[in-house]
Amino acid sequence: MNLKIILIVLSFILILLGVIVPSIIIKVIIIIIGVVIFVCSVFILKKEEEKNNKINKKIVFLGNKFQSYELINKGIPEPYINGLEKNPLFKKAYQDGQKSEKKGKYKEAIKSYEEILSNPFTDELNRVAAYNLIGLCHFRLFKFEKAQKNYQMALKLVNNIKVKEERLKSKAATFTNIGLIYKELGQWNNAIKNYNIALKLHLKIDNKIGKANSLYNVYLVYLYLNKPKKALEKVKEAIQTYLEVLKVRTLDTFPMDYAMTQNNLGAAYHALAKFKDKAKNCNLAIQAYLDALKVRTLDAFPMDYASIQNNLGNAYYALTEDRDKVNNCQSAITAYQEALKVYTLDDLPMDYAMTQNNLGAAYGTLAEVRDKVNNCQSAITACLEALEVRTLDTFPMDYASTQNNLGIIYLILAKVKDKTKNYELAIKAYKEVLKVYPKDKFPEIYRRIEEKIKKCL
């Protein structure tokens, strides 16, 4: 039996025993002991619950009303992507794979990348790149064993790459991808181990961007482990590294590198805002994103523009927790709508769904303080658009995230309109979440959702 439950039971027994005992002195002593044990037990339970709540706030869909994002671009280093794209032998297969990925058709993308492996003229560097790309497609399909298998194949070949810098970059990218698998599986020690290997490899070749990205990945793991001091240390180090890079990668000299680094810096500042000086660090994140947009414009770089606008929206949204909820929600909504100029359902369904989900969350938060009915309706519309792509069968975790957002929105709407009907819709949405997080595998998430359902009854 759980020790805390034993202590509570013991305290009740002592109190009852104290009532029965005839001696007044002994009675008082026993009752006092029982009360002290009971108070201590309640205190321990409360502290444990607070700790669990902190941990659960780090869980992606429960801790945030919008889909959280990660700094590191899952994939292989940019020079090797360019190598595949520019090589006439692999260009078509690579481009076809990229198009399929953007539409969320990962099985088709895998077939395209496998063409690179089957080509007799493919060298080790291109094979390592292809295995990483295939592994990432399996990762996004939640086929972690198949992803791991492809990463291991990449590691077997990587030592055959002759140029040292290319060899170490390839190794670092592969270990980073393996770390991502372990993070998704909740195997935190293995995740940190692989991220640290990638970090050491980046340090060997003085790859500051790789170093900063690895530090950010380690930060994420410490965040999930509820180790704020260690997480804070890593994200601060990542920010410092990005600032060092920007001394060299200036807007005038290296505009593309400047924009990429500013985007990553914005993400790191956003991460720091979770720990301290929320308003200050969110504003620093916003400024970094705006600086990146000086280069990554809608006309010149539509995909990058949309990505940064989505990140910008997330930063404004985070700022609503600290101040000026109305204006910051409206700024977030504007940024998400800018992203949707590029992210369309037909061309980029995955990004479209992510941004619609974020848009729904922003409208939902705005509904808490202004024009509840209209903003709730806008939020519901956005979430339903996201669910056109985020289905239970294809993207279960994203499906759960959006259903959770829907549940929150219906609860807000129930306060001002059709109470019974909207409570029922909230319950329905939360029950959909439970299909993804069953009690036997995710007891804590299941408990939290059940509590939300009970409040609707």
C-alpha positions as CSV (number, residue, x, y, z in Angstrom):
1,M,0.0,0.0,0.0
2,N,1.2,3.6,-0.7
3,L,3.0,5.0,2.3
4,K,1.1,8.3,2.3
5,I,-2.2,6.3,2.5
6,I,-0.9,4.2,5.3
7,L,0.0,7.4,7.2
8,I,-3.5,8.9,6.7
9,V,-5.1,5.6,7.9
10,L,-2.8,5.5,10.9
11,S,-3.6,9.1,11.8
12,F,-7.4,8.3,11.8
13,I,-6.8,5.2,13.9
14,L,-4.8,7.2,16.5
15,I,-7.5,9.9,16.7
16,L,-10.2,7.3,17.2
17,L,-8.1,5.5,19.8
18,G,-7.5,8.7,21.6
19,V,-11.3,9.2,21.8
20,I,-11.7,5.8,23.4
21,V,-8.8,5.9,25.9
22,P,-10.1,6.9,29.4
23,S,-6.9,8.7,30.5
24,I,-7.2,12.4,29.6
25,I,-3.4,12.9,29.3
26,I,-2.9,9.8,27.1
27,K,-6.0,10.8,25.1
28,V,-4.6,14.2,24.4
29,I,-1.2,12.9,23.5
30,I,-2.5,10.2,21.1
31,I,-4.9,12.7,19.4
32,I,-2.2,15.3,19.0
33,I,0.1,12.6,17.4
34,G,-2.7,11.5,15.1
35,V,-3.4,15.1,14.0
36,V,0.3,15.8,13.4
37,I,0.6,12.7,11.3
38,F,-2.6,13.6,9.4
39,V,-1.4,17.2,8.7
40,C,2.0,15.9,7.6
41,S,0.4,13.4,5.2
42,V,-1.8,16.1,3.7
43,F,1.2,18.4,3.3
44,I,3.2,15.6,1.5
45,L,0.2,14.9,-0.8
46,K,-0.2,18.5,-1.6
47,K,3.5,19.0,-2.4
48,E,3.5,15.8,-4.6
49,E,0.4,17.1,-6.4
50,E,2.1,20.5,-7.0
51,K,5.2,18.6,-8.4
52,N,3.0,16.5,-10.7
53,N,1.2,19.6,-11.9
54,K,4.5,21.2,-12.8
55,I,5.6,18.1,-14.6
56,N,2.3,17.8,-16.4
57,K,2.5,21.4,-17.6
58,K,5.5,20.3,-19.6
59,I,3.4,17.7,-21.5
60,V,2.8,19.1,-24.9
61,F,-1.0,19.3,-25.3
62,L,-2.0,19.7,-21.6
63,G,0.6,22.4,-20.8
64,N,-0.1,24.6,-23.7
65,K,-3.3,25.6,-25.6
66,F,-1.2,25.6,-28.9
67,Q,1.1,22.9,-30.3
68,S,4.5,23.4,-28.9
69,Y,7.4,23.7,-31.3
70,E,11.0,22.7,-31.1
71,L,14.0,24.7,-32.2
72,I,16.0,22.0,-33.9
73,N,15.0,21.3,-37.5
74,K,14.5,17.5,-37.6
75,G,16.7,16.3,-40.4
76,I,20.1,16.3,-41.9
77,P,22.5,19.3,-42.1
78,E,21.7,21.8,-44.8
79,P,24.8,21.2,-46.9
80,Y,23.8,17.5,-47.4
81,I,20.3,18.4,-48.3
82,N,21.7,20.8,-50.9
83,G,24.0,18.0,-52.0
84,L,21.0,15.7,-52.7
85,E,19.1,18.5,-54.4
86,K,21.9,19.7,-56.7
87,N,23.1,16.2,-57.7
88,P,21.2,15.4,-61.0
89,L,21.2,11.7,-60.0
90,F,19.2,12.3,-56.9
91,K,17.5,15.7,-57.4
92,K,14.1,14.3,-58.6
93,A,13.9,11.6,-55.9
94,Y,14.8,14.1,-53.2
95,Q,12.4,16.8,-54.5
96,D,9.5,14.3,-54.8
97,G,10.2,13.1,-51.2
98,Q,10.1,16.7,-50.0
99,K,6.8,17.4,-51.7
100,S,5.3,14.3,-50.2
101,E,6.5,15.2,-46.7
102,K,5.0,18.7,-47.0
103,K,1.6,17.1,-47.6
104,G,2.1,14.6,-44.8
105,K,2.4,11.7,-47.2
106,Y,5.4,10.2,-45.4
107,K,5.0,6.7,-46.9
108,E,5.3,8.1,-50.4
109,A,8.3,10.2,-49.2
110,I,10.0,7.1,-48.0
111,K,9.6,5.4,-51.4
112,S,11.2,8.5,-53.0
113,Y,14.2,8.5,-50.6
114,E,14.6,4.7,-51.1
115,E,15.3,5.4,-54.8
116,I,18.4,7.3,-53.6
117,L,19.6,4.2,-51.7
118,S,19.0,1.9,-54.7
119,N,21.0,4.0,-57.1
120,P,24.4,2.3,-57.7
121,F,26.2,5.7,-57.9
122,T,25.1,6.8,-54.4
123,D,28.1,7.4,-52.1
124,E,28.3,7.1,-48.3
125,L,27.5,10.8,-47.7
126,N,24.3,10.6,-49.7
127,R,23.4,7.2,-48.2
128,V,23.7,8.7,-44.7
129,A,21.5,11.6,-45.7
130,A,18.9,9.3,-47.3
131,Y,18.8,7.0,-44.2
132,N,18.3,10.0,-42.0
133,L,15.5,11.3,-44.2
134,I,13.8,7.9,-44.2
135,G,14.2,7.6,-40.5
136,L,12.5,11.0,-39.9
137,C,9.6,10.0,-42.1
138,H,9.1,6.8,-39.9
139,F,9.5,9.1,-36.8
140,R,6.6,11.2,-38.0
141,L,4.5,8.1,-38.6
142,F,5.3,7.1,-35.0
143,K,7.2,4.0,-36.3
144,F,10.0,4.5,-33.8
145,E,11.6,1.1,-34.3
146,K,11.9,1.6,-38.1
147,A,13.2,5.1,-37.6
148,Q,15.9,3.8,-35.2
149,K,16.8,1.0,-37.7
150,N,17.5,3.6,-40.4
151,Y,19.5,5.8,-38.1
152,Q,21.6,2.8,-37.1
153,M,22.2,2.1,-40.8
154,A,23.4,5.7,-41.1
155,L,25.8,5.3,-38.2
156,K,27.3,2.2,-39.8
157,L,28.2,4.1,-42.9
158,V,29.2,7.5,-41.5
159,N,32.7,6.5,-40.6
160,N,33.4,5.9,-44.3
161,I,32.9,9.6,-45.1
162,K,36.4,10.8,-45.9
163,V,36.1,14.6,-45.1
164,K,36.3,15.0,-41.4
165,E,33.9,17.9,-41.0
166,E,31.2,16.2,-43.2
167,R,31.7,13.0,-41.2
168,L,31.3,14.7,-37.8
169,K,28.3,16.8,-39.0
170,S,26.6,13.6,-40.3
171,K,27.3,11.8,-37.0
172,A,25.9,14.7,-35.0
173,A,22.7,14.9,-37.1
174,T,22.1,11.2,-36.7
175,F,22.7,11.2,-32.9
176,T,20.3,14.1,-32.7
177,N,17.6,12.2,-34.5
178,I,18.2,9.2,-32.2
179,G,17.8,11.5,-29.3
180,L,14.5,12.7,-30.6
181,I,13.2,9.1,-30.6
182,Y,14.2,8.6,-27.0
183,K,12.6,11.9,-26.0
184,E,9.3,10.9,-27.6
185,L,9.5,7.5,-25.7
186,G,10.2,9.3,-22.4
187,Q,13.6,7.6,-22.1
188,W,15.2,10.8,-20.9
189,N,18.7,9.5,-20.0
190,N,19.1,8.0,-23.4
191,A,17.8,11.2,-25.0
192,I,20.3,13.4,-23.1
193,K,23.1,10.9,-23.8
194,N,22.6,11.1,-27.6
195,Y,22.1,14.9,-27.5
196,N,25.4,15.3,-25.6
197,I,27.2,13.1,-28.1
198,A,25.9,15.4,-30.9
199,L,27.0,18.4,-28.8
200,K,30.6,17.1,-28.4
201,L,30.8,16.5,-32.2
202,H,29.7,20.0,-32.9
203,L,32.3,21.3,-30.5
204,K,35.0,19.4,-32.3
205,I,34.4,21.3,-35.5
206,D,33.5,24.5,-33.8
207,N,30.0,24.4,-35.2
208,K,28.3,27.0,-33.0
209,I,24.8,26.7,-34.5
210,G,25.0,22.9,-34.0
211,K,26.2,23.5,-30.5
212,A,23.3,25.9,-29.7
213,N,20.7,23.6,-31.2
214,S,22.1,20.6,-29.2
215,L,22.0,22.7,-26.0
216,Y,18.3,23.6,-26.8
217,N,17.5,19.9,-27.2
218,V,19.1,19.1,-23.8
219,Y,17.1,21.9,-22.3
220,L,13.8,20.4,-23.6
221,V,14.6,17.1,-21.8
222,Y,15.4,18.8,-18.5
223,L,12.2,20.7,-18.9
224,Y,10.2,17.5,-19.2
225,L,12.1,16.1,-16.2
226,N,11.1,19.1,-14.1
227,K,14.7,20.1,-13.5
228,P,14.3,23.9,-14.1
229,K,17.9,24.8,-12.9
230,K,19.6,22.5,-15.4
231,A,17.1,23.5,-18.2
232,L,17.7,27.2,-17.5
233,E,21.4,26.7,-17.6
234,K,21.2,25.1,-21.1
235,V,18.9,27.5,-22.7
236,K,20.9,30.5,-21.4
237,E,24.0,28.9,-22.9
238,A,22.2,28.4,-26.2
239,I,21.1,32.1,-26.3
240,Q,24.7,33.2,-25.6
241,T,25.9,31.0,-28.4
242,Y,23.4,32.4,-30.9
243,L,24.4,36.0,-29.9
244,E,28.0,35.1,-30.5
245,V,27.1,33.8,-34.0
246,L,25.2,37.0,-34.8
247,K,28.4,39.0,-34.3
248,V,29.7,37.3,-37.4
249,R,26.4,36.5,-39.2
250,T,25.2,40.0,-39.7
251,L,22.3,41.2,-41.8
252,D,24.6,42.9,-44.3
253,T,27.3,40.1,-44.6
254,F,25.3,36.9,-44.3
255,P,21.6,37.7,-44.5
256,M,20.4,34.1,-44.9
257,D,22.4,32.8,-41.9
258,Y,21.4,35.9,-40.0
259,A,17.7,35.2,-40.5
260,M,18.1,31.5,-39.5
261,T,20.0,32.4,-36.4
262,Q,17.5,35.1,-35.4
263,N,14.7,32.6,-35.8
264,N,16.5,30.1,-33.5
265,L,17.3,32.9,-31.0
266,G,13.7,33.8,-30.9
267,A,12.8,30.2,-30.0
268,A,15.4,30.2,-27.2
269,Y,14.2,33.5,-25.7
270,H,10.7,32.1,-25.8
271,A,11.9,29.1,-23.9
272,L,13.7,31.3,-21.3
273,A,10.4,33.2,-20.8
274,K,9.0,30.0,-19.2
275,F,11.4,30.4,-16.3
276,K,11.9,34.1,-15.7
277,D,11.0,37.6,-16.9
278,K,8.2,36.4,-19.1
279,A,7.3,39.8,-20.6
280,K,11.0,40.7,-21.2
281,N,12.0,37.5,-22.8
282,C,8.8,37.1,-24.9
283,N,9.5,40.6,-26.3
284,L,13.1,39.7,-27.1
285,A,11.7,36.6,-28.9
286,I,9.3,38.8,-30.8
287,Q,12.1,41.2,-31.8
288,A,14.3,38.3,-33.0
289,Y,11.5,36.9,-35.2
290,L,10.8,40.4,-36.6
291,D,14.5,40.7,-37.4
292,A,14.4,37.4,-39.2
293,L,11.5,38.6,-41.2
294,K,13.6,41.4,-42.6
295,V,15.1,38.7,-44.8
296,R,12.5,36.0,-44.9
297,T,9.7,37.9,-46.6
298,L,6.5,36.5,-48.0
299,D,7.6,37.1,-51.7
300,A,11.2,35.9,-51.4
301,F,10.9,33.0,-49.0
302,P,7.3,32.1,-48.4
303,M,7.9,28.9,-46.5
304,D,10.4,30.5,-44.1
305,Y,8.1,33.5,-43.8
306,A,5.2,31.3,-42.7
307,S,7.3,29.4,-40.2
308,I,8.5,32.5,-38.5
309,Q,5.0,34.0,-38.5
310,N,3.8,30.9,-36.7
311,N,6.6,31.2,-34.2
312,L,5.8,34.9,-33.8
313,G,2.2,34.1,-33.1
314,N,3.3,31.6,-30.4
315,A,5.5,34.3,-28.7
316,Y,2.6,36.8,-28.7
317,Y,0.3,34.1,-27.4
318,A,2.7,33.3,-24.5
319,L,2.8,37.0,-23.7
320,T,-1.0,37.0,-23.1
321,E,-0.3,35.0,-19.8
322,D,1.5,38.1,-18.4
323,R,-0.1,41.2,-19.8
324,D,-2.5,42.9,-22.3
325,K,-4.3,39.7,-23.2
326,V,-6.5,41.4,-25.8
327,N,-3.8,43.1,-27.9
328,N,-1.4,40.2,-27.7
329,C,-4.1,37.7,-28.7
330,Q,-5.0,39.9,-31.6
331,S,-1.3,40.1,-32.6
332,A,-1.0,36.3,-32.4
333,I,-4.1,35.9,-34.5
334,T,-2.7,38.3,-37.1
335,A,0.6,36.3,-37.2
336,Y,-1.2,33.0,-37.6
337,Q,-3.3,34.4,-40.4
338,E,-0.2,35.6,-42.2
339,A,1.2,32.0,-41.9
340,L,-2.0,30.7,-43.4
341,K,-1.3,32.7,-46.6
342,V,1.3,30.1,-47.3
343,Y,0.1,27.1,-45.3
344,T,-2.9,25.9,-47.3
345,L,-4.9,22.7,-46.9
346,D,-4.1,21.5,-50.4
347,D,-0.4,22.3,-50.5
348,L,0.9,22.1,-46.9
349,P,-1.8,20.2,-44.9
350,M,0.4,19.5,-41.9
351,D,1.5,23.1,-41.4
352,Y,-2.0,24.3,-42.2
353,A,-3.4,22.1,-39.4
354,M,-0.8,23.1,-36.9
355,T,-1.4,26.8,-37.5
356,Q,-5.2,26.4,-37.5
357,N,-4.8,24.7,-34.1
358,N,-2.7,27.6,-32.8
359,L,-5.2,30.1,-34.3
360,G,-8.1,28.2,-32.5
361,A,-6.2,28.5,-29.2
362,A,-5.6,32.2,-29.6
363,Y,-9.3,32.9,-30.4
364,G,-10.2,30.7,-27.4
365,T,-8.1,32.8,-25.1
366,L,-9.5,36.0,-26.5
367,A,-13.0,34.7,-25.9
368,E,-12.1,34.5,-22.1
369,V,-12.1,38.4,-22.0
370,R,-13.9,39.6,-25.0
371,D,-16.9,38.8,-27.3
372,K,-17.2,35.2,-26.0
373,V,-19.6,33.9,-28.5
374,N,-18.0,35.2,-31.7
375,N,-14.5,34.4,-30.7
376,C,-15.5,30.9,-29.5
377,Q,-17.1,30.3,-32.9
378,S,-13.9,31.4,-34.6
379,A,-11.9,29.1,-32.4
380,I,-14.1,26.1,-33.0
381,T,-14.0,26.7,-36.8
382,A,-10.2,26.8,-36.7
383,C,-10.0,23.6,-34.6
384,L,-12.3,21.8,-36.9
385,E,-10.2,22.9,-39.9
386,A,-7.2,21.4,-38.1
387,L,-9.0,18.1,-37.5
388,E,-9.5,17.8,-41.3
389,V,-5.8,16.8,-41.3
390,R,-5.2,15.7,-37.7
391,T,-7.2,12.5,-37.6
392,L,-7.1,9.9,-34.9
393,D,-5.7,7.3,-37.3
394,T,-3.0,9.3,-39.0
395,F,-1.7,11.8,-36.4
396,P,-3.1,10.7,-33.0
397,M,-1.1,13.0,-30.7
398,D,-1.9,16.1,-32.8
399,Y,-5.5,14.9,-32.9
400,A,-5.6,14.7,-29.1
401,S,-4.0,18.2,-28.8
402,T,-6.7,19.8,-31.0
403,Q,-9.5,17.9,-29.3
404,N,-8.2,19.1,-25.9
405,N,-8.4,22.7,-27.3
406,L,-11.9,22.1,-28.5
407,G,-12.9,20.9,-25.0
408,I,-11.5,24.1,-23.5
409,I,-13.4,26.3,-26.0
410,Y,-16.7,24.5,-25.5
411,L,-16.4,25.0,-21.7
412,I,-15.9,28.8,-22.3
413,L,-18.9,28.9,-24.6
414,A,-21.0,27.0,-22.1
415,K,-20.8,29.9,-19.7
416,V,-22.8,32.2,-22.0
417,K,-24.7,30.0,-24.4
418,D,-26.5,26.6,-24.6
419,K,-24.9,25.4,-21.4
420,T,-26.1,21.7,-21.6
421,K,-25.3,21.3,-25.3
422,N,-21.8,22.8,-25.0
423,Y,-20.9,20.8,-21.9
424,E,-21.9,17.7,-23.9
425,L,-19.6,18.8,-26.7
426,A,-16.8,19.4,-24.3
427,I,-17.2,15.9,-22.8
428,K,-17.2,14.5,-26.3
429,A,-14.0,16.3,-27.2
430,Y,-12.2,15.1,-24.0
431,K,-13.3,11.5,-24.6
432,E,-11.6,11.7,-27.9
433,V,-8.4,12.7,-26.1
434,L,-8.7,9.6,-23.9
435,K,-8.7,7.4,-27.0
436,V,-5.1,8.5,-27.6
437,Y,-4.1,8.5,-23.9
438,P,-5.5,5.3,-22.3
439,K,-5.4,4.9,-18.6
440,D,-3.0,1.9,-18.5
441,K,-0.3,3.7,-20.5
442,F,-0.8,7.4,-19.5
443,P,-2.5,7.3,-16.0
444,E,-1.7,10.9,-15.1
445,I,-2.9,12.4,-18.4
446,Y,-6.0,10.2,-18.2
447,R,-6.7,11.4,-14.6
448,R,-6.5,15.0,-15.6
449,I,-8.8,14.6,-18.5
450,E,-11.3,12.7,-16.4
451,E,-11.3,15.5,-13.9
452,K,-12.2,17.9,-16.7
453,I,-15.1,15.6,-17.8
454,K,-16.4,15.4,-14.3
455,K,-16.6,19.2,-14.1
456,C,-18.9,19.1,-17.1
457,L,-21.4,16.6,-15.6
